[in-house]
C-alpha cells in the first residue's frame, strides 16, 4: 500500500502545473527595434529609442507596454539609471483609458536608492522608504536586502509569477516574495495608496510596462517565457 501511495503521489506531481516544463524564451526586445511595444494607451512608439542595443528614454516619452499579455511567466531584464532617476517594470497591466499603468499592475521598482531627492507627498517633503527602493514591489513589499549596484551600472532583474506566487530577484538574490490576491495581499493593499484603484482588484493577466517617470532609464536583454 505504501508503495502504491508513493506511485500515485508521484503521478499527481508529474501531472501538476508545477511539473510542466516552461515555454521557450521569447525576446521582448530584439536589441534593434521597438517591435512588440507601444506607448501606453496609444499606437506605435514615440520617445523611446534604441541605443547601443538598449531600449532607453531620456524622460517625457510616456510609459511603454508590450503588445502581448502574460499570465504565469518568468521574465529577465537588465537595467541602469543615472543619478537621481526613477523608473520601474510593471506587470499585469491593463490599459484603462485615462489611467496610468500603475493603477492596475504591480511594479518592480527601479530607482536611485541613495540619491533620489526628497519629493512632495500630500504637501509634505519626504524621502523614499524601503518599500520604494530598487527591487521592491512598489509601496507594498520592501526588498529583503540592498543589492542594487551604484547608479550608472547595469543590474539584472527577474520577475516570476506562477499560480499567484510572485518573486522579485535582483542581481541573483530573491528580494521579494508574495502571494498576489491573497488575504495578506488584500490587507496590504487596504493600507496602501492603491486601495481605491483598479490595482485592488486581482486579475489573471496583463501587459508588461516600462515606466517613464520623467527620468532617463535604460533596459536591455529583456526576455520572457511562460510557466
N, CA, C and O of each residue as an XYZ file, in Angstrom:
908
protein
N       0.828     -1.201      0.000
C       0.000      0.000      0.000
C       0.874      1.267      0.000
O       0.590      2.231     -0.711
N       1.941      1.242      0.812
C       2.834      2.394      0.874
C       3.438      2.683     -0.488
O       3.537      3.836     -0.907
N       3.846      1.609     -1.181
C       4.464      1.777     -2.493
C       3.453      2.341     -3.480
O       3.787      3.203     -4.293
N       2.212      1.852     -3.411
C       1.172      2.319     -4.303
C       0.882      3.803     -4.070
O       0.687      4.556     -5.025
N       0.852      4.223     -2.806
C       0.613      5.634     -2.482
C       1.708      6.524     -3.052
O       1.438      7.597     -3.592
N       2.950      6.061     -2.922
C       4.069      6.833     -3.443
C       3.981      6.968     -4.953
O       4.282      8.025     -5.510
N       3.563      5.887     -5.618
C       3.414      5.922     -7.075
C       2.329      6.916     -7.468
O       2.504      7.704     -8.397
N       1.172      6.870     -6.733
C       0.066      7.775     -7.034
C       0.470      9.227     -6.810
O       0.151     10.103     -7.614
N       1.183      9.474     -5.696
C       1.646     10.831     -5.415
C       2.581     11.308     -6.503
O       2.503     12.452     -6.949
N       3.475     10.414     -6.932
C       4.411     10.761     -7.990
C       3.696     11.110     -9.281
O       4.097     12.037     -9.986
N       2.629     10.366     -9.599
C       1.863     10.637    -10.809
C       1.152     11.982    -10.723
O       1.097     12.730    -11.699
N       0.602     12.285     -9.529
C      -0.088     13.547     -9.354
C       0.861     14.725     -9.502
O       0.527     15.720    -10.145
N       2.049     14.613     -8.905
C       3.043     15.677     -9.002
C       3.484     15.869    -10.439
O       3.608     16.996    -10.917
N       3.721     14.756    -11.128
C       4.185     14.833    -12.511
C       3.156     15.502    -13.400
O       3.510     16.134    -14.395
N       1.879     15.368    -13.051
C       0.836     15.950    -13.864
C       0.396     17.324    -13.414
O      -0.491     17.919    -14.026
N       0.996     17.840    -12.356
C       0.601     19.139    -11.835
C       1.185     20.260    -12.678
O       2.105     20.043    -13.467
N       0.641     21.467    -12.503
C       1.148     22.606    -13.264
C       2.580     22.944    -12.862
O       3.333     23.502    -13.661
N       2.959     22.611    -11.635
C       4.326     22.899    -11.194
C       5.335     22.037    -11.911
O       6.504     22.405    -12.025
N       4.883     20.865    -12.404
C       5.809     19.960    -13.077
C       5.903     20.238    -14.571
O       6.754     19.668    -15.253
N       5.047     21.100    -15.082
C       5.085     21.408    -16.504
C       6.366     22.137    -16.858
O       6.858     22.969    -16.095
N       6.889     21.816    -18.014
C       8.104     22.488    -18.458
C       7.768     23.908    -18.888
O       6.724     24.141    -19.498
N       8.636     24.851    -18.578
C       8.379     26.235    -19.014
C       8.462     26.339    -20.532
O       9.079     25.498    -21.185
N       7.848     27.359    -21.083
C       7.930     27.583    -22.516
C       9.303     28.072    -22.930
O      10.182     28.263    -22.090
N       9.483     28.270    -24.205
C      10.766     28.751    -24.724
C      10.904     30.247    -24.434
O       9.922     30.988    -24.381
N      12.145     30.655    -24.251
C      12.404     32.074    -24.021
C      12.022     32.878    -25.259
O      12.302     32.478    -26.389
N      11.383     34.008    -25.026
C      10.978     34.917    -26.091
C      11.583     36.285    -25.798
O      11.415     36.818    -24.701
N      12.279     36.849    -26.762
C      12.841     38.181    -26.582
C      11.734     39.225    -26.687
O      11.038     39.298    -27.700
N      11.573     40.028    -25.649
C      10.617     41.128    -25.715
C      11.234     42.341    -26.396
O      10.526     43.241    -26.850
N      12.548     42.355    -26.459
C      13.282     43.435    -27.129
C      14.403     42.805    -27.932
O      15.248     42.099    -27.381
N      14.414     43.058    -29.246
C      15.394     42.398    -30.126
C      16.734     43.113    -30.175
O      17.648     42.671    -30.872
N      16.861     44.213    -29.442
C      18.122     44.943    -29.411
C      18.310     45.906    -30.566
O      19.313     46.617    -30.640
N      17.326     45.926    -31.481
C      17.470     46.756    -32.681
C      16.254     47.643    -32.955
O      16.392     48.743    -33.489
N      15.065     47.162    -32.589
C      13.839     47.896    -32.894
C      12.919     47.915    -31.674
O      13.204     47.281    -30.659
N      11.836     48.636    -31.786
C      10.818     48.669    -30.727
C       9.632     47.786    -31.089
O       8.533     47.959    -30.563
N       9.861     46.848    -31.982
C       8.798     45.933    -32.391
C       8.244     45.176    -31.181
O       9.005     44.707    -30.334
N       6.920     45.061    -31.106
C       6.284     44.357    -29.988
C       5.895     45.262    -28.836
O       5.354     44.799    -27.832
N       6.172     46.566    -28.980
C       5.867     47.537    -27.923
C       5.045     48.693    -28.483
O       5.027     48.921    -29.693
N       4.375     49.410    -27.612
C       3.708     50.654    -27.997
C       3.589     51.552    -26.768
O       3.613     51.085    -25.629
N       3.464     52.835    -27.026
C       3.238     53.760    -25.910
C       1.890     53.452    -25.272
O       0.907     53.197    -25.968
N       1.852     53.477    -23.962
C       0.646     53.137    -23.217
C      -0.543     53.978    -23.686
O      -0.481     55.207    -23.709
N      -1.626     53.289    -24.058
C      -2.843     53.971    -24.477
C      -2.785     54.574    -25.863
O      -3.700     55.290    -26.269
N      -1.717     54.291    -26.597
C      -1.561     54.878    -27.935
C      -1.106     53.796    -28.922
O      -0.883     52.644    -28.550
N      -0.978     54.197    -30.169
C      -0.456     53.293    -31.185
C       0.975     53.693    -31.523
O       1.306     54.878    -31.569
N       1.823     52.686    -31.761
C       3.201     52.958    -32.122
C       4.055     53.401    -30.950
O       3.594     53.470    -29.811
N       5.303     53.697    -31.254
C       6.272     54.098    -30.225
C       6.861     55.457    -30.565
O       7.368     55.672    -31.666
N       6.787     56.369    -29.605
C       7.424     57.681    -29.735
C       8.224     57.955    -28.475
O       7.812     57.601    -27.370
N       9.375     58.592    -28.658
C      10.185     58.982    -27.494
C      11.209     57.951    -27.090
O      12.387     58.276    -26.947
N      10.784     56.701    -26.901
C      11.728     55.649    -26.577
C      12.576     55.341    -27.811
O      12.084     55.407    -28.938
N      13.834     55.010    -27.598
C      14.734     54.765    -28.722
C      15.681     53.616    -28.413
O      15.848     53.209    -27.264
N      16.293     53.110    -29.468
C      17.283     52.044    -29.332
C      18.667     52.657    -29.480
O      18.978     53.282    -30.494
N      19.492     52.472    -28.454
C      20.852     52.998    -28.474
C      21.807     51.950    -27.924
O      21.665     51.524    -26.777
N      22.776     51.529    -28.728
C      23.777     50.566    -28.279
C      23.180     49.257    -27.809
O      23.672     48.663    -26.850
N      22.123     48.797    -28.469
C      21.491     47.537    -28.085
C      20.603     47.642    -26.863
O      20.195     46.628    -26.297
N      20.298     48.874    -26.450
C      19.442     49.096    -25.279
C      18.207     49.897    -25.663
O      18.229     50.690    -26.604
N      17.148     49.679    -24.930
C      15.920     50.437    -25.080
C      15.937     51.516    -24.012
O      16.024     51.210    -22.823
N      15.856     52.774    -24.421
C      16.023     53.828    -23.436
C      15.120     55.019    -23.691
O      14.607     55.216    -24.792
N      14.940     55.806    -22.640
C      14.212     57.065    -22.731
C      14.988     58.135    -21.978
O      15.625     57.867    -20.959
N      14.919     59.346    -22.501
C      15.525     60.477    -21.793
C      14.534     61.093    -20.818
O      14.866     62.029    -20.090
N      13.311     60.561    -20.807
C      12.270     61.096    -19.942
C      11.271     61.920    -20.730
O      11.636     62.624    -21.671
N      10.018     61.829    -20.346
C       8.987     62.591    -21.027
C       8.398     61.890    -22.235
O       7.667     62.497    -23.017
N       8.717     60.601    -22.389
C       8.251     59.850    -23.557
C       6.953     59.098    -23.298
O       6.296     58.657    -24.241
N       6.579     58.948    -22.042
C       5.415     58.137    -21.697
C       5.808     56.691    -21.485
O       6.837     56.240    -21.989
N       4.994     55.966    -20.743
C       5.290     54.553    -20.459
C       5.156     53.705    -21.714
O       4.371     54.007    -22.613
N       5.943     52.632    -21.750
C       5.963     51.711    -22.881
C       5.379     50.377    -22.433
O       5.717     49.896    -21.352
N       4.507     49.767    -23.241
C       3.904     48.487    -22.874
C       4.019     47.489    -24.019
O       4.116     47.864    -25.188
N       4.005     46.221    -23.660
C       4.054     45.165    -24.659
C       2.722     45.062    -25.387
O       1.670     45.403    -24.846
N       2.789     44.588    -26.620
C       1.559     44.308    -27.363
C       0.861     43.082    -26.781
O      -0.367     42.990    -26.811
N       1.640     42.146    -26.253
C       1.110     40.899    -25.719
C       0.759     41.001    -24.239
O       1.276     41.854    -23.518
N      -0.132     40.113    -23.802
C      -0.438     39.944    -22.391
C       0.189     38.650    -21.890
O       0.416     37.718    -22.661
N       0.469     38.604    -20.581
C       1.091     37.428    -19.981
C       0.403     37.111    -18.658
O      -0.063     38.010    -17.958
N       0.346     35.823    -18.325
C      -0.281     35.385    -17.076
C       0.777     34.818    -16.142
O       1.290     35.550    -15.295
N       1.123     33.539    -16.266
C       2.216     32.952    -15.496
C       3.483     33.029    -16.339
O       3.496     32.574    -17.483
N       4.542     33.600    -15.783
C       5.736     33.832    -16.599
C       6.982     33.998    -15.740
O       6.911     34.226    -14.532
N       8.111     33.876    -16.400
C       9.407     34.249    -15.838
C      10.005     35.274    -16.781
O      10.087     35.046    -17.988
N      10.418     36.394    -16.233
C      10.963     37.481    -17.043
C      12.328     37.891    -16.519
O      12.529     38.007    -15.310
N      13.252     38.107    -17.423
C      14.585     38.595    -17.074
C      14.861     39.873    -17.851
O      14.421     40.027    -18.990
N      15.591     40.782    -17.228
C      15.922     42.046    -17.881
C      17.112     42.681    -17.176
O      17.404     42.371    -16.021
N      17.789     43.566    -17.881
C      18.871     44.339    -17.286
C      18.503     45.814    -17.365
O      17.853     46.249    -18.315
N      18.920     46.574    -16.366
C      18.563     47.992    -16.330
C      19.675     48.814    -15.697
O      20.470     48.320    -14.897
N      19.703     50.088    -16.082
C      20.570     51.046    -15.400
C      19.929     52.426    -15.498
O      19.175     52.723    -16.424
N      20.253     53.250    -14.522
C      19.740     54.616    -14.477
C      20.858     55.541    -14.013
O      21.770     55.101    -13.314
N      20.802     56.807    -14.387
C      21.757     57.775    -13.839
C      21.316     58.239    -12.452
O      20.269     57.829    -11.951
N      22.117     59.086    -11.852
C      21.809     59.583    -10.509
C      20.467     60.309    -10.474
O      20.086     60.992    -11.425
N      19.759     60.145     -9.355
C      18.504     60.830     -9.058
C      17.359     60.415     -9.975
O      16.378     61.147    -10.110
N      17.472     59.253    -10.604
C      16.441     58.820    -11.552
C      15.517     57.766    -10.956
O      15.835     57.120     -9.957
N      14.365     57.612    -11.600
C      13.298     56.742    -11.128
C      12.636     56.089    -12.338
O      12.348     56.760    -13.329
N      12.395     54.779    -12.258
C      11.702     54.058    -13.324
C      11.099     52.804    -12.691
O      10.977     52.728    -11.468
N      10.724     51.833    -13.501
C      10.178     50.602    -12.961
C       9.652     49.701    -14.065
O       9.434     50.136    -15.196
N       9.453     48.438    -13.714
C       8.880     47.450    -14.629
C       7.571     46.970    -14.018
O       7.564     46.396    -12.929
N       6.474     47.200    -14.712
C       5.160     46.805    -14.206
C       4.642     45.589    -14.955
O       5.006     45.363    -16.109
N       3.805     44.819    -14.310
C       3.241     43.611    -14.918
C       1.780     43.491    -14.530
O       1.321     44.161    -13.604
N       1.047     42.640    -15.232
C      -0.416     42.536    -15.083
C      -1.097     43.859    -15.404
O      -2.146     44.178    -14.844
N      -0.504     44.616    -16.297
C      -1.010     45.943    -16.642
C      -2.186     45.834    -17.619
O      -2.114     45.134    -18.629
N      -3.256     46.537    -17.293
C      -4.422     46.634    -18.168
C      -4.518     48.083    -18.643
O      -4.475     49.007    -17.831
N      -4.647     48.281    -19.935
C      -4.729     49.639    -20.467
C      -6.139     50.197    -20.248
O      -7.084     49.849    -20.956
N      -6.246     51.053    -19.267
C      -7.518     51.677    -18.911
C      -7.455     53.145    -19.324
O      -6.590     53.880    -18.848
N      -8.357     53.581    -20.200
C      -8.327     54.974    -20.650
C      -8.321     55.958    -19.478
O      -9.121     55.852    -18.548
N      -7.404     56.910    -19.549
C      -7.334     57.951    -18.537
C      -6.590     57.596    -17.276
O      -6.458     58.428    -16.378
N      -6.089     56.346    -17.189
C      -5.358     55.927    -16.004
C      -4.014     55.334    -16.405
O      -3.937     54.623    -17.407
N      -2.948     55.607    -15.647
C      -1.613     55.099    -15.979
C      -1.467     53.616    -15.630
O      -2.331     53.059    -14.953
N      -0.380     52.964    -16.085
C      -0.180     51.525    -15.856
C      -0.205     51.106    -14.388
O      -0.703     50.026    -14.067
N       0.323     51.941    -13.495
C       0.399     51.540    -12.082
C      -0.961     51.550    -11.385
O      -1.049     51.185    -10.213
N      -2.006     51.955    -12.071
C      -3.349     51.860    -11.498
C      -3.859     50.428    -11.526
O      -4.826     50.102    -10.837
N      -3.217     49.563    -12.319
C      -3.673     48.172    -12.420
C      -2.585     47.147    -12.126
O      -2.891     46.033    -11.701
N      -1.309     47.505    -12.346
C      -0.260     46.496    -12.256
C       0.773     46.742    -11.178
O       1.173     47.885    -10.957
N       1.217     45.682    -10.495
C       2.330     45.793     -9.540
C       3.593     46.281    -10.246
O       3.737     46.116    -11.457
N       4.494     46.873     -9.493
C       5.706     47.450    -10.075
C       6.970     46.933     -9.392
O       7.103     46.980     -8.170
N       7.892     46.439    -10.217
C       9.251     46.132     -9.786
C       9.993     47.463     -9.825
O      10.278     47.984    -10.904
N      10.303     48.009     -8.671
C      10.842     49.357     -8.585
C      12.283     49.448     -9.070
O      13.102     48.571     -8.794
N      12.579     50.528     -9.800
C      13.925     50.861    -10.263
C      14.162     52.326     -9.900
O      13.451     53.208    -10.383
N      15.150     52.587     -9.059
C      15.359     53.958     -8.579
C      16.774     54.112     -8.031
O      17.436     53.124     -7.713
N      17.225     55.343     -7.925
C      18.493     55.645     -7.256
C      18.228     55.619     -5.746
O      17.779     56.609     -5.168
N      18.511     54.481     -5.124
C      18.207     54.301     -3.701
C      18.866     55.346     -2.810
O      18.266     55.817     -1.844
N      20.092     55.701     -3.138
C      20.862     56.574     -2.257
C      20.687     58.055     -2.571
O      20.747     58.898     -1.676
N      20.469     58.368     -3.855
C      20.494     59.778     -4.229
C      19.196     60.382     -4.711
O      19.169     61.544     -5.115
N      18.092     59.597     -4.676
C      16.838     60.167     -5.168
C      16.408     61.301     -4.246
O      16.350     61.120     -3.030
N      16.109     62.462     -4.807
C      15.826     63.642     -3.966
C      14.486     63.563     -3.257
O      13.600     62.830     -3.695
N      14.322     64.306     -2.168
C      13.021     64.381     -1.485
C      11.938     64.854     -2.452
O      12.214     65.626     -3.370
N      10.712     64.390     -2.244
C       9.615     64.752     -3.136
C       8.377     65.108     -2.330
O       8.262     64.777     -1.150
N       7.464     65.784     -2.990
C       6.244     66.249     -2.329
C       5.219     65.130     -2.272
O       4.811     64.607     -3.310
N       4.806     64.763     -1.083
C       3.805     63.714     -0.885
C       2.677     64.283     -0.022
O       2.762     64.310      1.206
N       1.629     64.733     -0.691
C       0.498     65.307      0.053
C       0.839     66.584      0.781
O       0.317     66.853      1.863
N       1.724     67.379      0.181
C       2.091     68.649      0.797
C       3.264     68.566      1.752
O       3.665     69.574      2.334
N       3.820     67.370      1.919
C       4.949     67.180      2.818
C       6.134     66.629      2.044
O       5.974     65.690      1.264
N       7.310     67.186      2.240
C       8.511     66.719      1.566
C       9.044     65.483      2.288
O       9.330     65.528      3.484
N       9.174     64.381      1.552
C       9.622     63.116      2.143
C      10.705     62.487      1.278
O      10.874     62.845      0.112
N      11.436     61.547      1.864
C      12.405     60.748      1.108
C      11.813     59.358      0.900
O      10.858     58.984      1.580
N      12.371     58.594     -0.030
C      11.818     57.274     -0.316
C      11.990     56.358      0.895
O      12.979     56.448      1.622
N      11.004     55.473      1.097
C      11.101     54.491      2.167
C      11.525     53.144      1.589
O      11.718     53.019      0.380
N      11.670     52.149      2.441
C      12.181     50.856      1.988
C      11.281     50.199      0.946
O      11.777     49.480      0.079
N       9.976     50.428      1.008
C       9.050     49.834      0.047
C       9.100     50.521     -1.313
O       8.395     50.130     -2.244
N       9.942     51.553     -1.418
C      10.084     52.297     -2.672
C      11.488     52.184     -3.243
O      11.867     52.948     -4.130
N      12.264     51.222     -2.731
C      13.635     51.061     -3.200
C      13.738     49.974     -4.271
O      12.813     49.184     -4.460
N      14.855     49.946     -4.956
C      15.040     49.065     -6.098
C      14.779     47.602     -5.750
O      15.302     47.069     -4.771
N      13.956     46.976     -6.580
C      13.591     45.574     -6.379
C      12.306     45.390     -5.611
O      11.745     44.294     -5.605
N      11.822     46.439     -4.959
C      10.586     46.361     -4.173
C       9.388     46.076     -5.064
O       9.412     46.366     -6.260
N       8.341     45.507     -4.479
C       7.022     45.570     -5.084
C       6.494     46.913     -4.628
O       6.045     47.053     -3.491
N       6.544     47.885     -5.491
C       6.420     49.287     -5.116
C       5.297     49.580     -4.138
O       4.133     49.268     -4.387
N       5.668     50.182     -3.031
C       4.772     50.649     -1.979
C       4.007     49.528     -1.286
O       3.059     49.781     -0.542
N       4.430     48.271     -1.536
C       3.762     47.118     -0.933
C       4.728     46.236     -0.148
O       4.478     45.910      1.013
N       5.830     45.854     -0.785
C       6.780     44.929     -0.157
C       8.201     45.430     -0.386
O       8.632     45.603     -1.526
N       8.916     45.657      0.699
C      10.296     46.131      0.625
C      11.240     44.998      0.252
O      10.980     43.847      0.600
N      12.332     45.299     -0.449
C      13.329     44.263     -0.716
C      13.980     43.796      0.580
O      14.210     44.591      1.491
N      14.274     42.497      0.654
C      14.860     41.930      1.868
C      16.308     42.341      2.064
O      16.814     42.358      3.186
N      16.975     42.676      0.955
C      18.376     43.086      1.022
C      18.616     44.232      0.059
O      17.893     44.388     -0.925
N      19.632     45.034      0.344
C      20.035     46.114     -0.552
C      21.166     45.604     -1.436
O      22.329     45.619     -1.034
N      20.824     45.154     -2.634
C      21.836     44.559     -3.518
C      21.926     45.277     -4.860
O      22.572     44.785     -5.785
N      21.282     46.433     -4.970
C      21.373     47.196     -6.216
C      22.782     47.748     -6.384
O      23.428     48.146     -5.414
N      23.246     47.765     -7.628
C      24.565     48.325     -7.923
C      24.473     49.841     -8.010
O      23.382     50.381     -8.192
N      25.603     50.539     -7.882
C      25.578     52.002     -7.936
C      25.009     52.503     -9.259
O      25.074     51.812    -10.276
N      24.451     53.713     -9.233
C      23.883     54.292    -10.451
C      24.918     54.292    -11.570
O      26.114     54.465    -11.335
N      24.430     54.095    -12.783
C      25.308     54.044    -13.945
C      25.794     52.653    -14.273
O      26.362     52.435    -15.343
N      25.578     51.687    -13.357
C      25.973     50.305    -13.614
C      24.743     49.461    -13.927
O      23.636     49.748    -13.472
N      24.969     48.405    -14.723
C      23.874     47.521    -15.094
C      23.500     46.588    -13.942
O      24.369     46.019    -13.281
N      22.210     46.442    -13.715
C      21.653     45.497    -12.752
C      20.849     44.451    -13.507
O      20.373     44.702    -14.614
N      20.699     43.279    -12.904
C      19.885     42.232    -13.517
C      18.647     41.981    -12.676
O      18.742     41.630    -11.500
N      17.480     42.164    -13.291
C      16.215     41.918    -12.622
C      15.564     40.648    -13.124
O      15.836     40.191    -14.234
N      14.707     40.087    -12.301
C      13.982     38.861    -12.652
C      12.651     38.876    -11.917
O      12.593     39.150    -10.718
N      11.585     38.579    -12.647
C      10.242     38.520    -12.069
C       9.643     37.163    -12.386
O       9.656     36.733    -13.539
N       9.116     36.478    -11.368
C       8.429     35.205    -11.561
C       6.996     35.335    -11.064
O       6.753     35.844     -9.970
N       6.057     34.874    -11.871
C       4.645     34.838    -11.486
C       4.119     33.449    -11.832
O       4.099     33.064    -13.001
N       3.695     32.698    -10.819
C       3.211     31.334    -11.034
C       2.117     31.025    -10.016
O       2.363     31.026     -8.809
N       0.908     30.762    -10.511
C      -0.207     30.454     -9.600
C      -0.340     31.502     -8.496
O      -0.586     31.171     -7.336
N      -0.175     32.766     -8.873
C      -0.287     33.917     -7.980
C       0.872     34.058     -6.989
O       0.881     34.983     -6.176
N       1.851     33.146     -7.052
C       3.066     33.301     -6.256
C       4.034     34.177     -7.058
O       4.377     33.851     -8.194
N       4.466     35.278     -6.464
C       5.285     36.254     -7.181
C       6.631     36.427     -6.478
O       6.700     36.497     -5.250
N       7.685     36.493     -7.264
C       9.026     36.733     -6.724
C       9.715     37.826     -7.529
O       9.584     37.889     -8.752
N      10.448     38.683     -6.833
C      11.336     39.664     -7.458
C      12.773     39.278     -7.118
O      13.105     39.056     -5.953
N      13.606     39.201     -8.124
C      15.021     38.914     -7.925
C      15.837     40.099     -8.423
O      15.480     40.747     -9.407
N      16.940     40.371     -7.728
C      17.823     41.471     -8.102
C      19.269     41.009     -7.981
O      19.737     40.662     -6.897
N      19.957     41.010     -9.098
C      21.365     40.594     -9.135
C      21.589     39.238     -8.466
O      22.526     39.052     -7.690
N      20.695     38.295     -8.792
C      20.821     36.922     -8.315
C      20.285     36.652     -6.933
O      20.418     35.535     -6.431
N      19.676     37.651     -6.295
C      19.148     37.498     -4.937
C      17.629     37.678     -4.953
O      17.131     38.657     -5.509
N      16.888     36.746     -4.349
C      15.445     36.918     -4.215
C      15.182     37.954     -3.136
O      15.500     37.732     -1.968
N      14.606     39.079     -3.522
C      14.427     40.175     -2.575
C      12.969     40.394     -2.165
O      12.706     41.066     -1.168
N      12.017     39.833     -2.925
C      10.597     39.979     -2.607
C       9.870     38.689     -2.956
O      10.154     38.082     -3.988
N       8.941     38.264     -2.114
C       8.061     37.130     -2.407
C       6.702     37.422     -1.781
O       6.618     37.792     -0.610
N       5.645     37.255     -2.562
C       4.300     37.476     -2.029
C       3.288     36.685     -2.844
O       3.585     36.219     -3.944
N       2.092     36.540     -2.289
C       1.010     35.850     -2.989
C      -0.004     36.878     -3.461
O      -0.714     37.489     -2.663
N      -0.055     37.054     -4.751
C      -0.957     38.027     -5.363
C      -2.412     37.626     -5.145
O      -2.795     36.489     -5.420
N      -3.219     38.555     -4.652
C      -4.638     38.301     -4.446
C      -4.992     37.603     -3.152
O      -6.172     37.376     -2.884
N      -3.997     37.253     -2.333
C      -4.255     36.562     -1.068
C      -4.854     37.528     -0.048
O      -4.896     38.738     -0.273
N      -5.319     36.974      1.085
C      -5.864     37.821      2.149
C      -4.803     38.787      2.673
O      -5.094     39.944      2.976
N      -3.562     38.291      2.776
C      -2.481     39.148      3.253
C      -2.223     40.282      2.260
O      -2.002     41.427      2.655
N      -2.254     39.957      0.991
C      -2.062     40.968     -0.058
C      -3.175     42.009     -0.006
O      -2.917     43.209     -0.098
N      -4.411     41.545      0.141
C      -5.544     42.464      0.210
C      -5.429     43.383      1.421
O      -5.790     44.558      1.351
N      -4.926     42.845      2.530
C      -4.744     43.662      3.731
C      -3.688     44.735      3.493
O      -3.832     45.872      3.942
N      -2.618     44.359      2.776
C      -1.570     45.334      2.449
C      -2.101     46.413      1.511
O      -1.793     47.594      1.668
N      -2.902     45.992      0.535
C      -3.491     46.952     -0.405
C      -4.384     47.947      0.342
O      -4.375     49.142      0.047
N      -5.150     47.446      1.303
C      -6.074     48.293      2.062
C      -5.348     49.383      2.843
O      -5.932     50.416      3.171
N      -4.062     49.145      3.141
C      -3.269     50.125      3.893
C      -2.434     51.011      2.976
O      -1.722     51.900      3.442
N      -2.524     50.764      1.670
C      -1.681     51.490      0.719
C      -2.488     52.519     -0.070
O      -3.703     52.637      0.094
N      -1.796     53.252     -0.918
C      -2.475     54.239     -1.769
C      -3.270     53.576     -2.880
O      -4.020     54.245     -3.591
N      -3.111     52.247     -3.038
C      -3.798     51.527     -4.107
C      -5.228     51.119     -3.733
O      -5.947     50.581     -4.574
N      -5.646     51.361     -2.508
C      -6.893     50.786     -2.000
C      -8.129     51.157     -2.812
O      -9.092     50.391     -2.858
N      -8.112     52.323     -3.453
C      -9.278     52.734     -4.240
C      -9.020     52.660     -5.744
O      -9.813     53.158     -6.543
N      -7.904     52.035     -6.120
C      -7.543     51.942     -7.529
C      -7.956     50.591     -8.104
O      -8.320     49.675     -7.367
N      -7.894     50.479     -9.423
C      -8.149     49.197    -10.083
C      -7.131     48.140     -9.649
O      -7.399     46.942     -9.737
N      -5.992     48.577     -9.192
C      -4.940     47.703     -8.659
C      -5.503     46.743     -7.613
O      -5.061     45.599     -7.505
N      -6.477     47.216     -6.848
C      -7.016     46.442     -5.726
C      -7.884     45.268     -6.157
O      -8.289     44.462     -5.319
N      -8.176     45.159     -7.446
C      -8.957     44.037     -7.963
C      -8.022     43.058     -8.654
O      -7.540     43.359     -9.746
N      -7.741     41.886     -8.059
C      -6.815     40.922     -8.667
C      -7.315     40.477    -10.041
O      -8.515     40.304    -10.250
N      -6.393     40.297    -10.960
C      -6.748     39.806    -12.287
C      -5.633     38.901    -12.793
O      -4.479     39.037    -12.386
N      -5.980     37.991    -13.671
C      -5.071     36.918    -14.040
C      -3.893     37.372    -14.896
O      -2.765     36.929    -14.680
N      -4.140     38.236    -15.848
C      -3.069     38.552    -16.791
C      -3.060     40.016    -17.179
O      -3.988     40.765    -16.876
N      -1.995     40.408    -17.853
C      -1.873     41.787    -18.300
C      -0.589     41.974    -19.069
O       0.113     41.006    -19.363
N      -0.280     43.196    -19.391
C       0.899     43.523    -20.192
C       2.078     43.899    -19.301
O       1.920     44.198    -18.117
N       3.249     43.873    -19.900
C       4.473     44.337    -19.234
C       4.665     45.801    -19.606
O       4.465     46.173    -20.762
N       5.046     46.628    -18.656
C       5.257     48.052    -18.930
C       6.600     48.517    -18.395
O       7.022     48.109    -17.314
N       7.267     49.371    -19.156
C       8.480     50.050    -18.713
C       8.088     51.482    -18.396
O       7.531     52.185    -19.239
N       8.378     51.900    -17.199
C       7.912     53.207    -16.745
C       8.832     54.338    -17.160
O      10.050     54.262    -16.996
N       8.238     55.378    -17.695
C       8.929     56.646    -17.904
C       8.442     57.586    -16.820
O       7.343     58.133    -16.898
N       9.277     57.765    -15.805
C       8.911     58.611    -14.665
C       9.381     60.043    -14.884
O       9.387     60.854    -13.958
N       9.780     60.347    -16.133
C      10.312     61.662    -16.440
C      11.821     61.711    -16.370
O      12.425     62.767    -16.558
N      12.439     60.551    -16.095
C      13.889     60.475    -15.961
C      14.485     59.543    -17.013
O      13.772     58.759    -17.639
N      15.776     59.638    -17.196
C      16.482     58.741    -18.116
C      16.512     57.320    -17.548
O      16.737     57.129    -16.352
N      16.286     56.331    -18.407
C      16.323     54.930    -17.988
C      16.721     54.057    -19.169
O      16.371     54.342    -20.314
N      17.460     52.990    -18.875
C      17.961     52.086    -19.904
C      17.577     50.641    -19.571
O      17.657     50.215    -18.419
N      17.155     49.892    -20.606
C      16.814     48.471    -20.450
C      17.390     47.679    -21.618
O      17.448     48.164    -22.748
N      17.815     46.449    -21.324
C      18.325     45.576    -22.388
C      18.150     44.119    -21.964
O      17.807     43.818    -20.821
N      18.398     43.223    -22.925
C      18.304     41.771    -22.675
C      16.985     41.416    -21.971
O      16.972     40.708    -20.965
N      15.901     41.918    -22.517
C      14.571     41.687    -21.946
C      13.974     40.443    -22.593
O      13.732     40.417    -23.800
N      13.737     39.412    -21.784
C      13.162     38.194    -22.334
C      12.161     37.588    -21.345
O      12.186     37.889    -20.151
N      11.282     36.730    -21.866
C      10.208     36.183    -21.044
C       9.870     34.777    -21.525
O      10.060     34.459    -22.699
N       9.373     33.940    -20.628
C       8.862     32.642    -21.017
C       7.666     32.297    -20.136
O       7.612     32.686    -18.969
N       6.722     31.574    -20.693
C       5.538     31.192    -19.941
C       5.846     30.062    -18.997
O       6.730     29.247    -19.264
N       5.120     30.001    -17.885
C       5.307     28.964    -16.884
C       4.009     28.177    -16.699
O       3.959     27.250    -15.890
